[in-house]
Amino acid sequence: MNKLMQGIERFWKEEEGTEVVEWALVAGLIVAVGAAVFTGIGTQVQTHLNSLLTALGGTP
C-alpha cells in the first residue's frame, strides 16, 4: 500500500500527468457539447430536408 501511495503522490506532483488529464477532460466536454448540439438540431434538419424533397417532387 505504501508503494501505491508513493506512486499516487508522484503522479499528483508531476505537471505533465495532470496536464494530460486536464486536456482529456476538455476534449470530453467538447465531444459532449457537440453531440448535444447535433442531437438537438438533427430533427429540425430532417424536417427541412423532407420539406425540400417534397417541394422537389420526391417522397420523404
All heavy atoms as a GROMACS GRO file, in nm:
protein
  448
    1MET      N    1   0.082  -0.119   0.000
    1MET     CA    2   0.000   0.000   0.000
    1MET      C    3   0.087   0.126   0.000
    1MET      O    4   0.049   0.226  -0.058
    1MET     CB    5  -0.092  -0.004   0.123
    1MET     CG    6  -0.192   0.105   0.127
    1MET     SD    7  -0.320   0.076   0.006
    1MET     CE    8  -0.440   0.188   0.058
    2ASN      N    9   0.202   0.116   0.065
    2ASN     CA   10   0.292   0.231   0.073
    2ASN      C   11   0.344   0.269  -0.066
    2ASN      O   12   0.352   0.387  -0.098
    2ASN     CB   13   0.406   0.202   0.169
    2ASN     CG   14   0.482   0.328   0.206
    2ASN    OD1   15   0.433   0.437   0.186
    2ASN    ND2   16   0.600   0.310   0.259
    3LYS      N   17   0.377   0.168  -0.149
    3LYS     CA   18   0.425   0.198  -0.285
    3LYS      C   19   0.314   0.262  -0.369
    3LYS      O   20   0.340   0.349  -0.450
    3LYS     CB   21   0.475   0.070  -0.352
    3LYS     CG   22   0.612   0.028  -0.308
    3LYS     CD   23   0.662  -0.080  -0.402
    3LYS     CE   24   0.807  -0.101  -0.380
    3LYS     NZ   25   0.889  -0.027  -0.474
    4LEU      N   26   0.192   0.217  -0.346
    4LEU     CA   27   0.079   0.275  -0.419
    4LEU      C   28   0.064   0.423  -0.383
    4LEU      O   29   0.047   0.507  -0.472
    4LEU     CB   30  -0.049   0.200  -0.386
    4LEU     CG   31  -0.177   0.255  -0.447
    4LEU    CD1   32  -0.172   0.248  -0.601
    4LEU    CD2   33  -0.297   0.180  -0.396
    5MET      N   34   0.071   0.455  -0.257
    5MET     CA   35   0.059   0.595  -0.215
    5MET      C   36   0.173   0.679  -0.268
    5MET      O   37   0.153   0.793  -0.309
    5MET     CB   38   0.054   0.604  -0.061
    5MET     CG   39  -0.074   0.548  -0.002
    5MET     SD   40  -0.222   0.624  -0.069
    5MET     CE   41  -0.206   0.787  -0.005
    6GLN      N   42   0.294   0.623  -0.272
    6GLN     CA   43   0.408   0.696  -0.327
    6GLN      C   44   0.388   0.722  -0.476
    6GLN      O   45   0.417   0.831  -0.526
    6GLN     CB   46   0.538   0.618  -0.305
    6GLN     CG   47   0.584   0.616  -0.162
    6GLN     CD   48   0.705   0.525  -0.143
    6GLN    OE1   49   0.743   0.451  -0.233
    6GLN    NE2   50   0.765   0.532  -0.025
    7GLY      N   51   0.334   0.624  -0.547
    7GLY     CA   52   0.306   0.642  -0.689
    7GLY      C   53   0.201   0.747  -0.714
    7GLY      O   54   0.213   0.829  -0.806
    8ILE      N   55   0.098   0.747  -0.630
    8ILE     CA   56  -0.008   0.848  -0.645
    8ILE      C   57   0.047   0.988  -0.616
    8ILE      O   58   0.018   1.084  -0.688
    8ILE     CB   59  -0.127   0.814  -0.552
    8ILE    CG1   60  -0.196   0.687  -0.604
    8ILE    CG2   61  -0.225   0.930  -0.545
    8ILE    CD1   62  -0.303   0.634  -0.512
    9GLU      N   63   0.128   1.000  -0.511
    9GLU     CA   64   0.187   1.130  -0.479
    9GLU      C   65   0.278   1.179  -0.591
    9GLU      O   66   0.276   1.297  -0.626
    9GLU     CB   67   0.266   1.120  -0.349
    9GLU     CG   68   0.180   1.112  -0.225
    9GLU     CD   69   0.262   1.099  -0.097
    9GLU    OE1   70   0.384   1.126  -0.101
    9GLU    OE2   71   0.204   1.060   0.005
   10ARG      N   72   0.357   1.088  -0.649
   10ARG     CA   73   0.448   1.125  -0.757
   10ARG      C   74   0.368   1.170  -0.880
   10ARG      O   75   0.399   1.271  -0.943
   10ARG     CB   76   0.540   1.008  -0.793
   10ARG     CG   77   0.647   1.045  -0.893
   10ARG     CD   78   0.746   0.933  -0.916
   10ARG     NE   79   0.679   0.814  -0.969
   10ARG     CZ   80   0.676   0.695  -0.909
   10ARG    NH1   81   0.736   0.677  -0.793
   10ARG    NH2   82   0.613   0.593  -0.964
   11PHE      N   83   0.259   1.097  -0.911
   11PHE     CA   84   0.174   1.135  -1.024
   11PHE      C   85   0.109   1.271  -0.999
   11PHE      O   86   0.098   1.354  -1.089
   11PHE     CB   87   0.066   1.029  -1.046
   11PHE     CG   88  -0.030   1.062  -1.156
   11PHE    CD1   89   0.006   1.048  -1.288
   11PHE    CD2   90  -0.157   1.110  -1.127
   11PHE    CE1   91  -0.082   1.079  -1.390
   11PHE    CE2   92  -0.246   1.141  -1.228
   11PHE     CZ   93  -0.208   1.125  -1.359
   12TRP      N   94   0.065   1.295  -0.876
   12TRP     CA   95  -0.003   1.420  -0.843
   12TRP      C   96   0.091   1.541  -0.854
   12TRP      O   97   0.051   1.649  -0.895
   12TRP     CB   98  -0.059   1.411  -0.702
   12TRP     CG   99  -0.151   1.523  -0.668
   12TRP    CD1  100  -0.123   1.632  -0.592
   12TRP    CD2  101  -0.286   1.539  -0.709
   12TRP    NE1  102  -0.231   1.714  -0.583
   12TRP    CE2  103  -0.334   1.660  -0.655
   12TRP    CE3  104  -0.372   1.464  -0.787
   12TRP    CZ2  105  -0.462   1.706  -0.676
   12TRP    CZ3  106  -0.500   1.510  -0.807
   12TRP    CH2  107  -0.543   1.629  -0.752
   13LYS      N  108   0.219   1.520  -0.819
   13LYS     CA  109   0.315   1.629  -0.823
   13LYS      C  110   0.366   1.659  -0.962
   13LYS      O  111   0.411   1.770  -0.989
   13LYS     CB  112   0.433   1.598  -0.730
   13LYS     CG  113   0.396   1.603  -0.584
   13LYS     CD  114   0.513   1.568  -0.496
   13LYS     CE  115   0.473   1.567  -0.350
   13LYS     NZ  116   0.584   1.528  -0.263
   14GLU      N  117   0.360   1.562  -1.052
   14GLU     CA  118   0.411   1.583  -1.188
   14GLU      C  119   0.316   1.673  -1.265
   14GLU      O  120   0.195   1.654  -1.264
   14GLU     CB  121   0.425   1.449  -1.261
   14GLU     CG  122   0.538   1.364  -1.212
   14GLU     CD  123   0.549   1.234  -1.290
   14GLU    OE1  124   0.475   1.217  -1.389
   14GLU    OE2  125   0.628   1.149  -1.250
   15GLU      N  126   0.370   1.769  -1.332
   15GLU     CA  127   0.291   1.863  -1.411
   15GLU      C  128   0.233   1.796  -1.535
   15GLU      O  129   0.120   1.822  -1.573
   15GLU     CB  130   0.377   1.983  -1.453
   15GLU     CG  131   0.425   2.068  -1.339
   15GLU     CD  132   0.319   2.165  -1.292
   15GLU    OE1  133   0.235   2.204  -1.374
   15GLU    OE2  134   0.322   2.200  -1.174
   16GLU      N  135   0.310   1.712  -1.600
   16GLU     CA  136   0.267   1.652  -1.726
   16GLU      C  137   0.147   1.560  -1.706
   16GLU      O  138   0.057   1.557  -1.788
   16GLU     CB  139   0.382   1.575  -1.790
   16GLU     CG  140   0.497   1.663  -1.833
   16GLU     CD  141   0.617   1.583  -1.882
   16GLU    OE1  142   0.604   1.461  -1.895
   16GLU    OE2  143   0.721   1.644  -1.905
   17GLY      N  144   0.147   1.485  -1.599
   17GLY     CA  145   0.036   1.392  -1.575
   17GLY      C  146  -0.095   1.465  -1.556
   17GLY      O  147  -0.198   1.427  -1.613
   18THR      N  148  -0.095   1.571  -1.479
   18THR     CA  149  -0.218   1.646  -1.457
   18THR      C  150  -0.258   1.723  -1.582
   18THR      O  151  -0.378   1.740  -1.608
   18THR     CB  152  -0.202   1.743  -1.338
   18THR    OG1  153  -0.090   1.827  -1.361
   18THR    CG2  154  -0.185   1.668  -1.209
   19GLU      N  155  -0.162   1.764  -1.660
   19GLU     CA  156  -0.194   1.836  -1.783
   19GLU      C  157  -0.265   1.744  -1.882
   19GLU      O  158  -0.360   1.784  -1.949
   19GLU     CB  159  -0.066   1.892  -1.845
   19GLU     CG  160  -0.091   1.982  -1.964
   19GLU     CD  161   0.038   2.046  -2.014
   19GLU    OE1  162   0.131   2.067  -1.935
   19GLU    OE2  163   0.042   2.074  -2.135
   20VAL      N  164  -0.221   1.620  -1.890
   20VAL     CA  165  -0.285   1.523  -1.979
   20VAL      C  166  -0.429   1.499  -1.935
   20VAL      O  167  -0.520   1.495  -2.018
   20VAL     CB  168  -0.205   1.391  -1.981
   20VAL    CG1  169  -0.282   1.281  -2.050
   20VAL    CG2  170  -0.071   1.412  -2.048
   21VAL      N  171  -0.450   1.487  -1.806
   21VAL     CA  172  -0.586   1.466  -1.754
   21VAL      C  173  -0.673   1.587  -1.785
   21VAL      O  174  -0.789   1.573  -1.826
   21VAL     CB  175  -0.581   1.438  -1.602
   21VAL    CG1  176  -0.720   1.436  -1.543
   21VAL    CG2  177  -0.510   1.307  -1.575
   22GLU      N  178  -0.620   1.707  -1.769
   22GLU     CA  179  -0.697   1.828  -1.798
   22GLU      C  180  -0.738   1.834  -1.945
   22GLU      O  181  -0.852   1.865  -1.977
   22GLU     CB  182  -0.616   1.951  -1.761
   22GLU     CG  183  -0.598   1.972  -1.613
   22GLU     CD  184  -0.500   2.084  -1.581
   22GLU    OE1  185  -0.443   2.142  -1.675
   22GLU    OE2  186  -0.481   2.112  -1.462
   23TRP      N  187  -0.644   1.805  -2.034
   23TRP     CA  188  -0.676   1.808  -2.177
   23TRP      C  189  -0.776   1.700  -2.214
   23TRP      O  190  -0.862   1.719  -2.301
   23TRP     CB  191  -0.550   1.797  -2.262
   23TRP     CG  192  -0.477   1.928  -2.269
   23TRP    CD1  193  -0.358   1.960  -2.213
   23TRP    CD2  194  -0.522   2.046  -2.337
   23TRP    NE1  195  -0.326   2.091  -2.240
   23TRP    CE2  196  -0.425   2.146  -2.317
   23TRP    CE3  197  -0.635   2.079  -2.411
   23TRP    CZ2  198  -0.437   2.275  -2.368
   23TRP    CZ3  199  -0.647   2.208  -2.462
   23TRP    CH2  200  -0.549   2.303  -2.441
   24ALA      N  201  -0.768   1.584  -2.149
   24ALA     CA  202  -0.865   1.478  -2.175
   24ALA      C  203  -1.005   1.521  -2.131
   24ALA      O  204  -1.104   1.494  -2.200
   24ALA     CB  205  -0.824   1.350  -2.103
   25LEU      N  206  -1.013   1.590  -2.018
   25LEU     CA  207  -1.143   1.642  -1.973
   25LEU      C  208  -1.198   1.747  -2.068
   25LEU      O  209  -1.318   1.748  -2.099
   25LEU     CB  210  -1.130   1.700  -1.832
   25LEU     CG  211  -1.111   1.599  -1.720
   25LEU    CD1  212  -1.082   1.671  -1.589
   25LEU    CD2  213  -1.233   1.511  -1.706
   26VAL      N  214  -1.112   1.835  -2.116
   26VAL     CA  215  -1.155   1.938  -2.211
   26VAL      C  216  -1.206   1.872  -2.339
   26VAL      O  217  -1.312   1.909  -2.392
   26VAL     CB  218  -1.040   2.037  -2.241
   26VAL    CG1  219  -1.073   2.126  -2.359
   26VAL    CG2  220  -1.010   2.120  -2.119
   27ALA      N  221  -1.132   1.775  -2.390
   27ALA     CA  222  -1.175   1.706  -2.512
   27ALA      C  223  -1.308   1.634  -2.490
   27ALA      O  224  -1.396   1.637  -2.577
   27ALA     CB  225  -1.068   1.606  -2.556
   28GLY      N  226  -1.324   1.572  -2.376
   28GLY     CA  227  -1.451   1.504  -2.346
   28GLY      C  228  -1.567   1.601  -2.340
   28GLY      O  229  -1.677   1.571  -2.389
   29LEU      N  230  -1.546   1.718  -2.282
   29LEU     CA  231  -1.652   1.819  -2.277
   29LEU      C  232  -1.688   1.870  -2.416
   29LEU      O  233  -1.805   1.892  -2.447
   29LEU     CB  234  -1.610   1.935  -2.188
   29LEU     CG  235  -1.611   1.907  -2.038
   29LEU    CD1  236  -1.549   2.025  -1.962
   29LEU    CD2  237  -1.752   1.882  -1.990
   30ILE      N  238  -1.587   1.888  -2.500
   30ILE     CA  239  -1.614   1.934  -2.637
   30ILE      C  240  -1.697   1.832  -2.712
   30ILE      O  241  -1.793   1.865  -2.782
   30ILE     CB  242  -1.482   1.965  -2.710
   30ILE    CG1  243  -1.417   2.090  -2.650
   30ILE    CG2  244  -1.504   1.982  -2.860
   30ILE    CD1  245  -1.277   2.120  -2.699
   31VAL      N  246  -1.662   1.705  -2.698
   31VAL     CA  247  -1.737   1.598  -2.765
   31VAL      C  248  -1.880   1.593  -2.712
   31VAL      O  249  -1.975   1.579  -2.790
   31VAL     CB  250  -1.666   1.462  -2.747
   31VAL    CG1  251  -1.755   1.347  -2.789
   31VAL    CG2  252  -1.536   1.460  -2.824
   32ALA      N  253  -1.898   1.605  -2.581
   32ALA     CA  254  -2.032   1.600  -2.523
   32ALA      C  255  -2.118   1.717  -2.571
   32ALA      O  256  -2.236   1.698  -2.606
   32ALA     CB  257  -2.023   1.602  -2.371
   33VAL      N  258  -2.062   1.836  -2.576
   33VAL     CA  259  -2.138   1.952  -2.624
   33VAL      C  260  -2.171   1.936  -2.772
   33VAL      O  261  -2.284   1.965  -2.815
   33VAL     CB  262  -2.060   2.083  -2.598
   33VAL    CG1  263  -2.122   2.200  -2.670
   33VAL    CG2  264  -2.052   2.110  -2.449
   34GLY      N  265  -2.076   1.889  -2.850
   34GLY     CA  266  -2.102   1.867  -2.992
   34GLY      C  267  -2.212   1.765  -3.015
   34GLY      O  268  -2.300   1.784  -3.100
   35ALA      N  269  -2.212   1.658  -2.940
   35ALA     CA  270  -2.316   1.556  -2.952
   35ALA      C  271  -2.452   1.613  -2.915
   35ALA      O  272  -2.553   1.584  -2.981
   35ALA     CB  273  -2.282   1.436  -2.866
   36ALA      N  274  -2.456   1.694  -2.810
   36ALA     CA  275  -2.583   1.754  -2.769
   36ALA      C  276  -2.636   1.850  -2.875
   36ALA      O  277  -2.756   1.851  -2.905
   36ALA     CB  278  -2.564   1.827  -2.636
   37VAL      N  279  -2.548   1.927  -2.936
   37VAL     CA  280  -2.591   2.022  -3.040
   37VAL      C  281  -2.643   1.947  -3.161
   37VAL      O  282  -2.750   1.979  -3.214
   37VAL     CB  283  -2.474   2.116  -3.078
   37VAL    CG1  284  -2.504   2.193  -3.206
   37VAL    CG2  285  -2.445   2.212  -2.964
   38PHE      N  286  -2.569   1.846  -3.207
   38PHE     CA  287  -2.613   1.772  -3.324
   38PHE      C  288  -2.742   1.697  -3.299
   38PHE      O  289  -2.827   1.686  -3.387
   38PHE     CB  290  -2.504   1.676  -3.372
   38PHE     CG  291  -2.392   1.745  -3.444
   38PHE    CD1  292  -2.262   1.734  -3.399
   38PHE    CD2  293  -2.416   1.823  -3.556
   38PHE    CE1  294  -2.158   1.798  -3.464
   38PHE    CE2  295  -2.315   1.888  -3.622
   38PHE     CZ  296  -2.185   1.875  -3.576
   39THR      N  297  -2.761   1.645  -3.179
   39THR     CA  298  -2.886   1.577  -3.146
   39THR      C  299  -3.001   1.677  -3.144
   39THR      O  300  -3.110   1.648  -3.192
   39THR     CB  301  -2.873   1.509  -3.009
   39THR    OG1  302  -2.766   1.417  -3.013
   39THR    CG2  303  -3.000   1.436  -2.972
   40GLY      N  304  -2.975   1.794  -3.090
   40GLY     CA  305  -3.079   1.895  -3.081
   40GLY      C  306  -3.125   1.948  -3.215
   40GLY      O  307  -3.245   1.971  -3.236
   41ILE      N  308  -3.033   1.967  -3.309
   41ILE     CA  309  -3.072   2.023  -3.438
   41ILE      C  310  -3.101   1.914  -3.541
   41ILE      O  311  -3.150   1.945  -3.649
   41ILE     CB  312  -2.965   2.119  -3.494
   41ILE    CG1  313  -2.835   2.045  -3.526
   41ILE    CG2  314  -2.942   2.234  -3.401
   41ILE    CD1  315  -2.734   2.129  -3.600
   42GLY      N  316  -3.077   1.790  -3.506
   42GLY     CA  317  -3.096   1.681  -3.602
   42GLY      C  318  -3.238   1.669  -3.654
   42GLY      O  319  -3.262   1.651  -3.774
   43THR      N  320  -3.336   1.678  -3.565
   43THR     CA  321  -3.475   1.664  -3.608
   43THR      C  322  -3.518   1.784  -3.693
   43THR      O  323  -3.596   1.768  -3.787
   43THR     CB  324  -3.568   1.650  -3.486
   43THR    OG1  325  -3.547   1.759  -3.398
   43THR    CG2  326  -3.541   1.519  -3.413
   44GLN      N  327  -3.470   1.902  -3.661
   44GLN     CA  328  -3.505   2.020  -3.740
   44GLN      C  329  -3.448   2.010  -3.881
   44GLN      O  330  -3.515   2.043  -3.979
   44GLN     CB  331  -3.453   2.147  -3.673
   44GLN     CG  332  -3.520   2.177  -3.541
   44GLN     CD  333  -3.456   2.296  -3.471
   44GLN    OE1  334  -3.352   2.345  -3.513
   44GLN    NE2  335  -3.517   2.340  -3.362
   45VAL      N  336  -3.326   1.962  -3.893
   45VAL     CA  337  -3.264   1.946  -4.024
   45VAL      C  338  -3.341   1.841  -4.105
   45VAL      O  339  -3.366   1.860  -4.224
   45VAL     CB  340  -3.115   1.907  -4.009
   45VAL    CG1  341  -3.056   1.867  -4.143
   45VAL    CG2  342  -3.037   2.022  -3.949
   46GLN      N  343  -3.380   1.733  -4.040
   46GLN     CA  344  -3.454   1.629  -4.110
   46GLN      C  345  -3.588   1.682  -4.160
   46GLN      O  346  -3.629   1.654  -4.273
   46GLN     CB  347  -3.477   1.510  -4.017
   46GLN     CG  348  -3.547   1.394  -4.085
   46GLN     CD  349  -3.567   1.276  -3.992
   46GLN    OE1  350  -3.548   1.288  -3.872
   46GLN    NE2  351  -3.605   1.164  -4.048
   47THR      N  352  -3.654   1.762  -4.079
   47THR     CA  353  -3.782   1.822  -4.120
   47THR      C  354  -3.764   1.912  -4.241
   47THR      O  355  -3.841   1.905  -4.338
   47THR     CB  356  -3.843   1.902  -4.003
   47THR    OG1  357  -3.860   1.815  -3.891
   47THR    CG2  358  -3.977   1.962  -4.042
   48HIS      N  359  -3.662   1.996  -4.240
   48HIS     CA  360  -3.637   2.086  -4.352
   48HIS      C  361  -3.598   2.009  -4.478
   48HIS      O  362  -3.641   2.044  -4.589
   48HIS     CB  363  -3.528   2.188  -4.317
   48HIS     CG  364  -3.574   2.292  -4.220
   48HIS    ND1  365  -3.675   2.380  -4.247
   48HIS    CD2  366  -3.531   2.322  -4.095
   48HIS    CE1  367  -3.693   2.459  -4.144
   48HIS    NE2  368  -3.606   2.425  -4.049
   49LEU      N  369  -3.518   1.907  -4.465
   49LEU     CA  370  -3.480   1.827  -4.582
   49LEU      C  371  -3.599   1.752  -4.640
   49LEU      O  372  -3.613   1.741  -4.763
   49LEU     CB  373  -3.368   1.730  -4.546
   49LEU     CG  374  -3.231   1.793  -4.521
   49LEU    CD1  375  -3.131   1.687  -4.477
   49LEU    CD2  376  -3.180   1.864  -4.646
   50ASN      N  377  -3.688   1.703  -4.556
   50ASN     CA  378  -3.808   1.636  -4.605
   50ASN      C  379  -3.900   1.732  -4.678
   50ASN      O  380  -3.958   1.697  -4.782
   50ASN     CB  381  -3.882   1.567  -4.490
   50ASN     CG  382  -3.815   1.440  -4.446
   50ASN    OD1  383  -3.738   1.378  -4.521
   50ASN    ND2  384  -3.842   1.398  -4.323
   51SER      N  385  -3.914   1.854  -4.625
   51SER     CA  386  -3.999   1.952  -4.694
   51SER      C  387  -3.937   1.993  -4.827
   51SER      O  388  -4.007   2.013  -4.926
   51SER     CB  389  -4.024   2.074  -4.606
   51SER     OG  390  -3.904   2.145  -4.584
   52LEU      N  391  -3.806   2.003  -4.834
   52LEU     CA  392  -3.737   2.034  -4.960
   52LEU      C  393  -3.757   1.921  -5.060
   52LEU      O  394  -3.785   1.945  -5.177
   52LEU     CB  395  -3.588   2.058  -4.934
   52LEU     CG  396  -3.502   2.086  -5.055
   52LEU    CD1  397  -3.545   2.217  -5.122
   52LEU    CD2  398  -3.355   2.092  -5.015
   53LEU      N  399  -3.746   1.799  -5.013
   53LEU     CA  400  -3.764   1.683  -5.101
   53LEU      C  401  -3.908   1.678  -5.154
   53LEU      O  402  -3.930   1.652  -5.273
   53LEU     CB  403  -3.734   1.553  -5.024
   53LEU     CG  404  -3.740   1.424  -5.102
   53LEU    CD1  405  -3.638   1.424  -5.215
   53LEU    CD2  406  -3.715   1.306  -5.010
   54THR      N  407  -4.005   1.709  -5.069
   54THR     CA  408  -4.144   1.712  -5.112
   54THR      C  409  -4.166   1.823  -5.214
   54THR      O  410  -4.237   1.804  -5.313
   54THR     CB  411  -4.236   1.732  -4.991
   54THR    OG1  412  -4.212   1.628  -4.896
   54THR    CG2  413  -4.382   1.729  -5.032
   55ALA      N  414  -4.108   1.939  -5.193
   55ALA     CA  415  -4.122   2.051  -5.285
   55ALA      C  416  -4.061   2.018  -5.421
   55ALA      O  417  -4.109   2.067  -5.524
   55ALA     CB  418  -4.056   2.176  -5.227
   56LEU      N  419  -3.957   1.935  -5.422
   56LEU     CA  420  -3.894   1.898  -5.549
   56LEU      C  421  -3.966   1.782  -5.618
   56LEU      O  422  -3.928   1.740  -5.726
   56LEU     CB  423  -3.748   1.861  -5.525
   56LEU     CG  424  -3.658   1.977  -5.482
   56LEU    CD1  425  -3.517   1.924  -5.449
   56LEU    CD2  426  -3.651   2.082  -5.591
   57GLY      N  427  -4.070   1.729  -5.552
   57GLY     CA  428  -4.150   1.625  -5.616
   57GLY      C  429  -4.114   1.484  -5.571
   57GLY      O  430  -4.167   1.386  -5.623
   58GLY      N  431  -4.031   1.471  -5.471
   58GLY     CA  432  -3.997   1.339  -5.420
   58GLY      C  433  -4.087   1.303  -5.303
   58GLY      O  434  -4.176   1.377  -5.264
   59THR      N  435  -4.065   1.184  -5.250
   59THR     CA  436  -4.140   1.142  -5.134
   59THR      C  437  -4.043   1.122  -5.016
   59THR      O  438  -3.941   1.057  -5.031
   59THR     CB  439  -4.215   1.010  -5.157
   59THR    OG1  440  -4.121   0.911  -5.197
   59THR    CG2  441  -4.320   1.025  -5.263
   60PRO      N  442  -4.078   1.178  -4.902
   60PRO     CA  443  -3.988   1.166  -4.786
   60PRO      C  444  -3.989   1.025  -4.726
   60PRO      O  445  -4.076   0.950  -4.742
   60PRO     CB  446  -4.043   1.266  -4.686
   60PRO     CG  447  -4.176   1.305  -4.731
   60PRO     CD  448  -4.190   1.265  -4.874
   0.00000   0.00000   0.00000
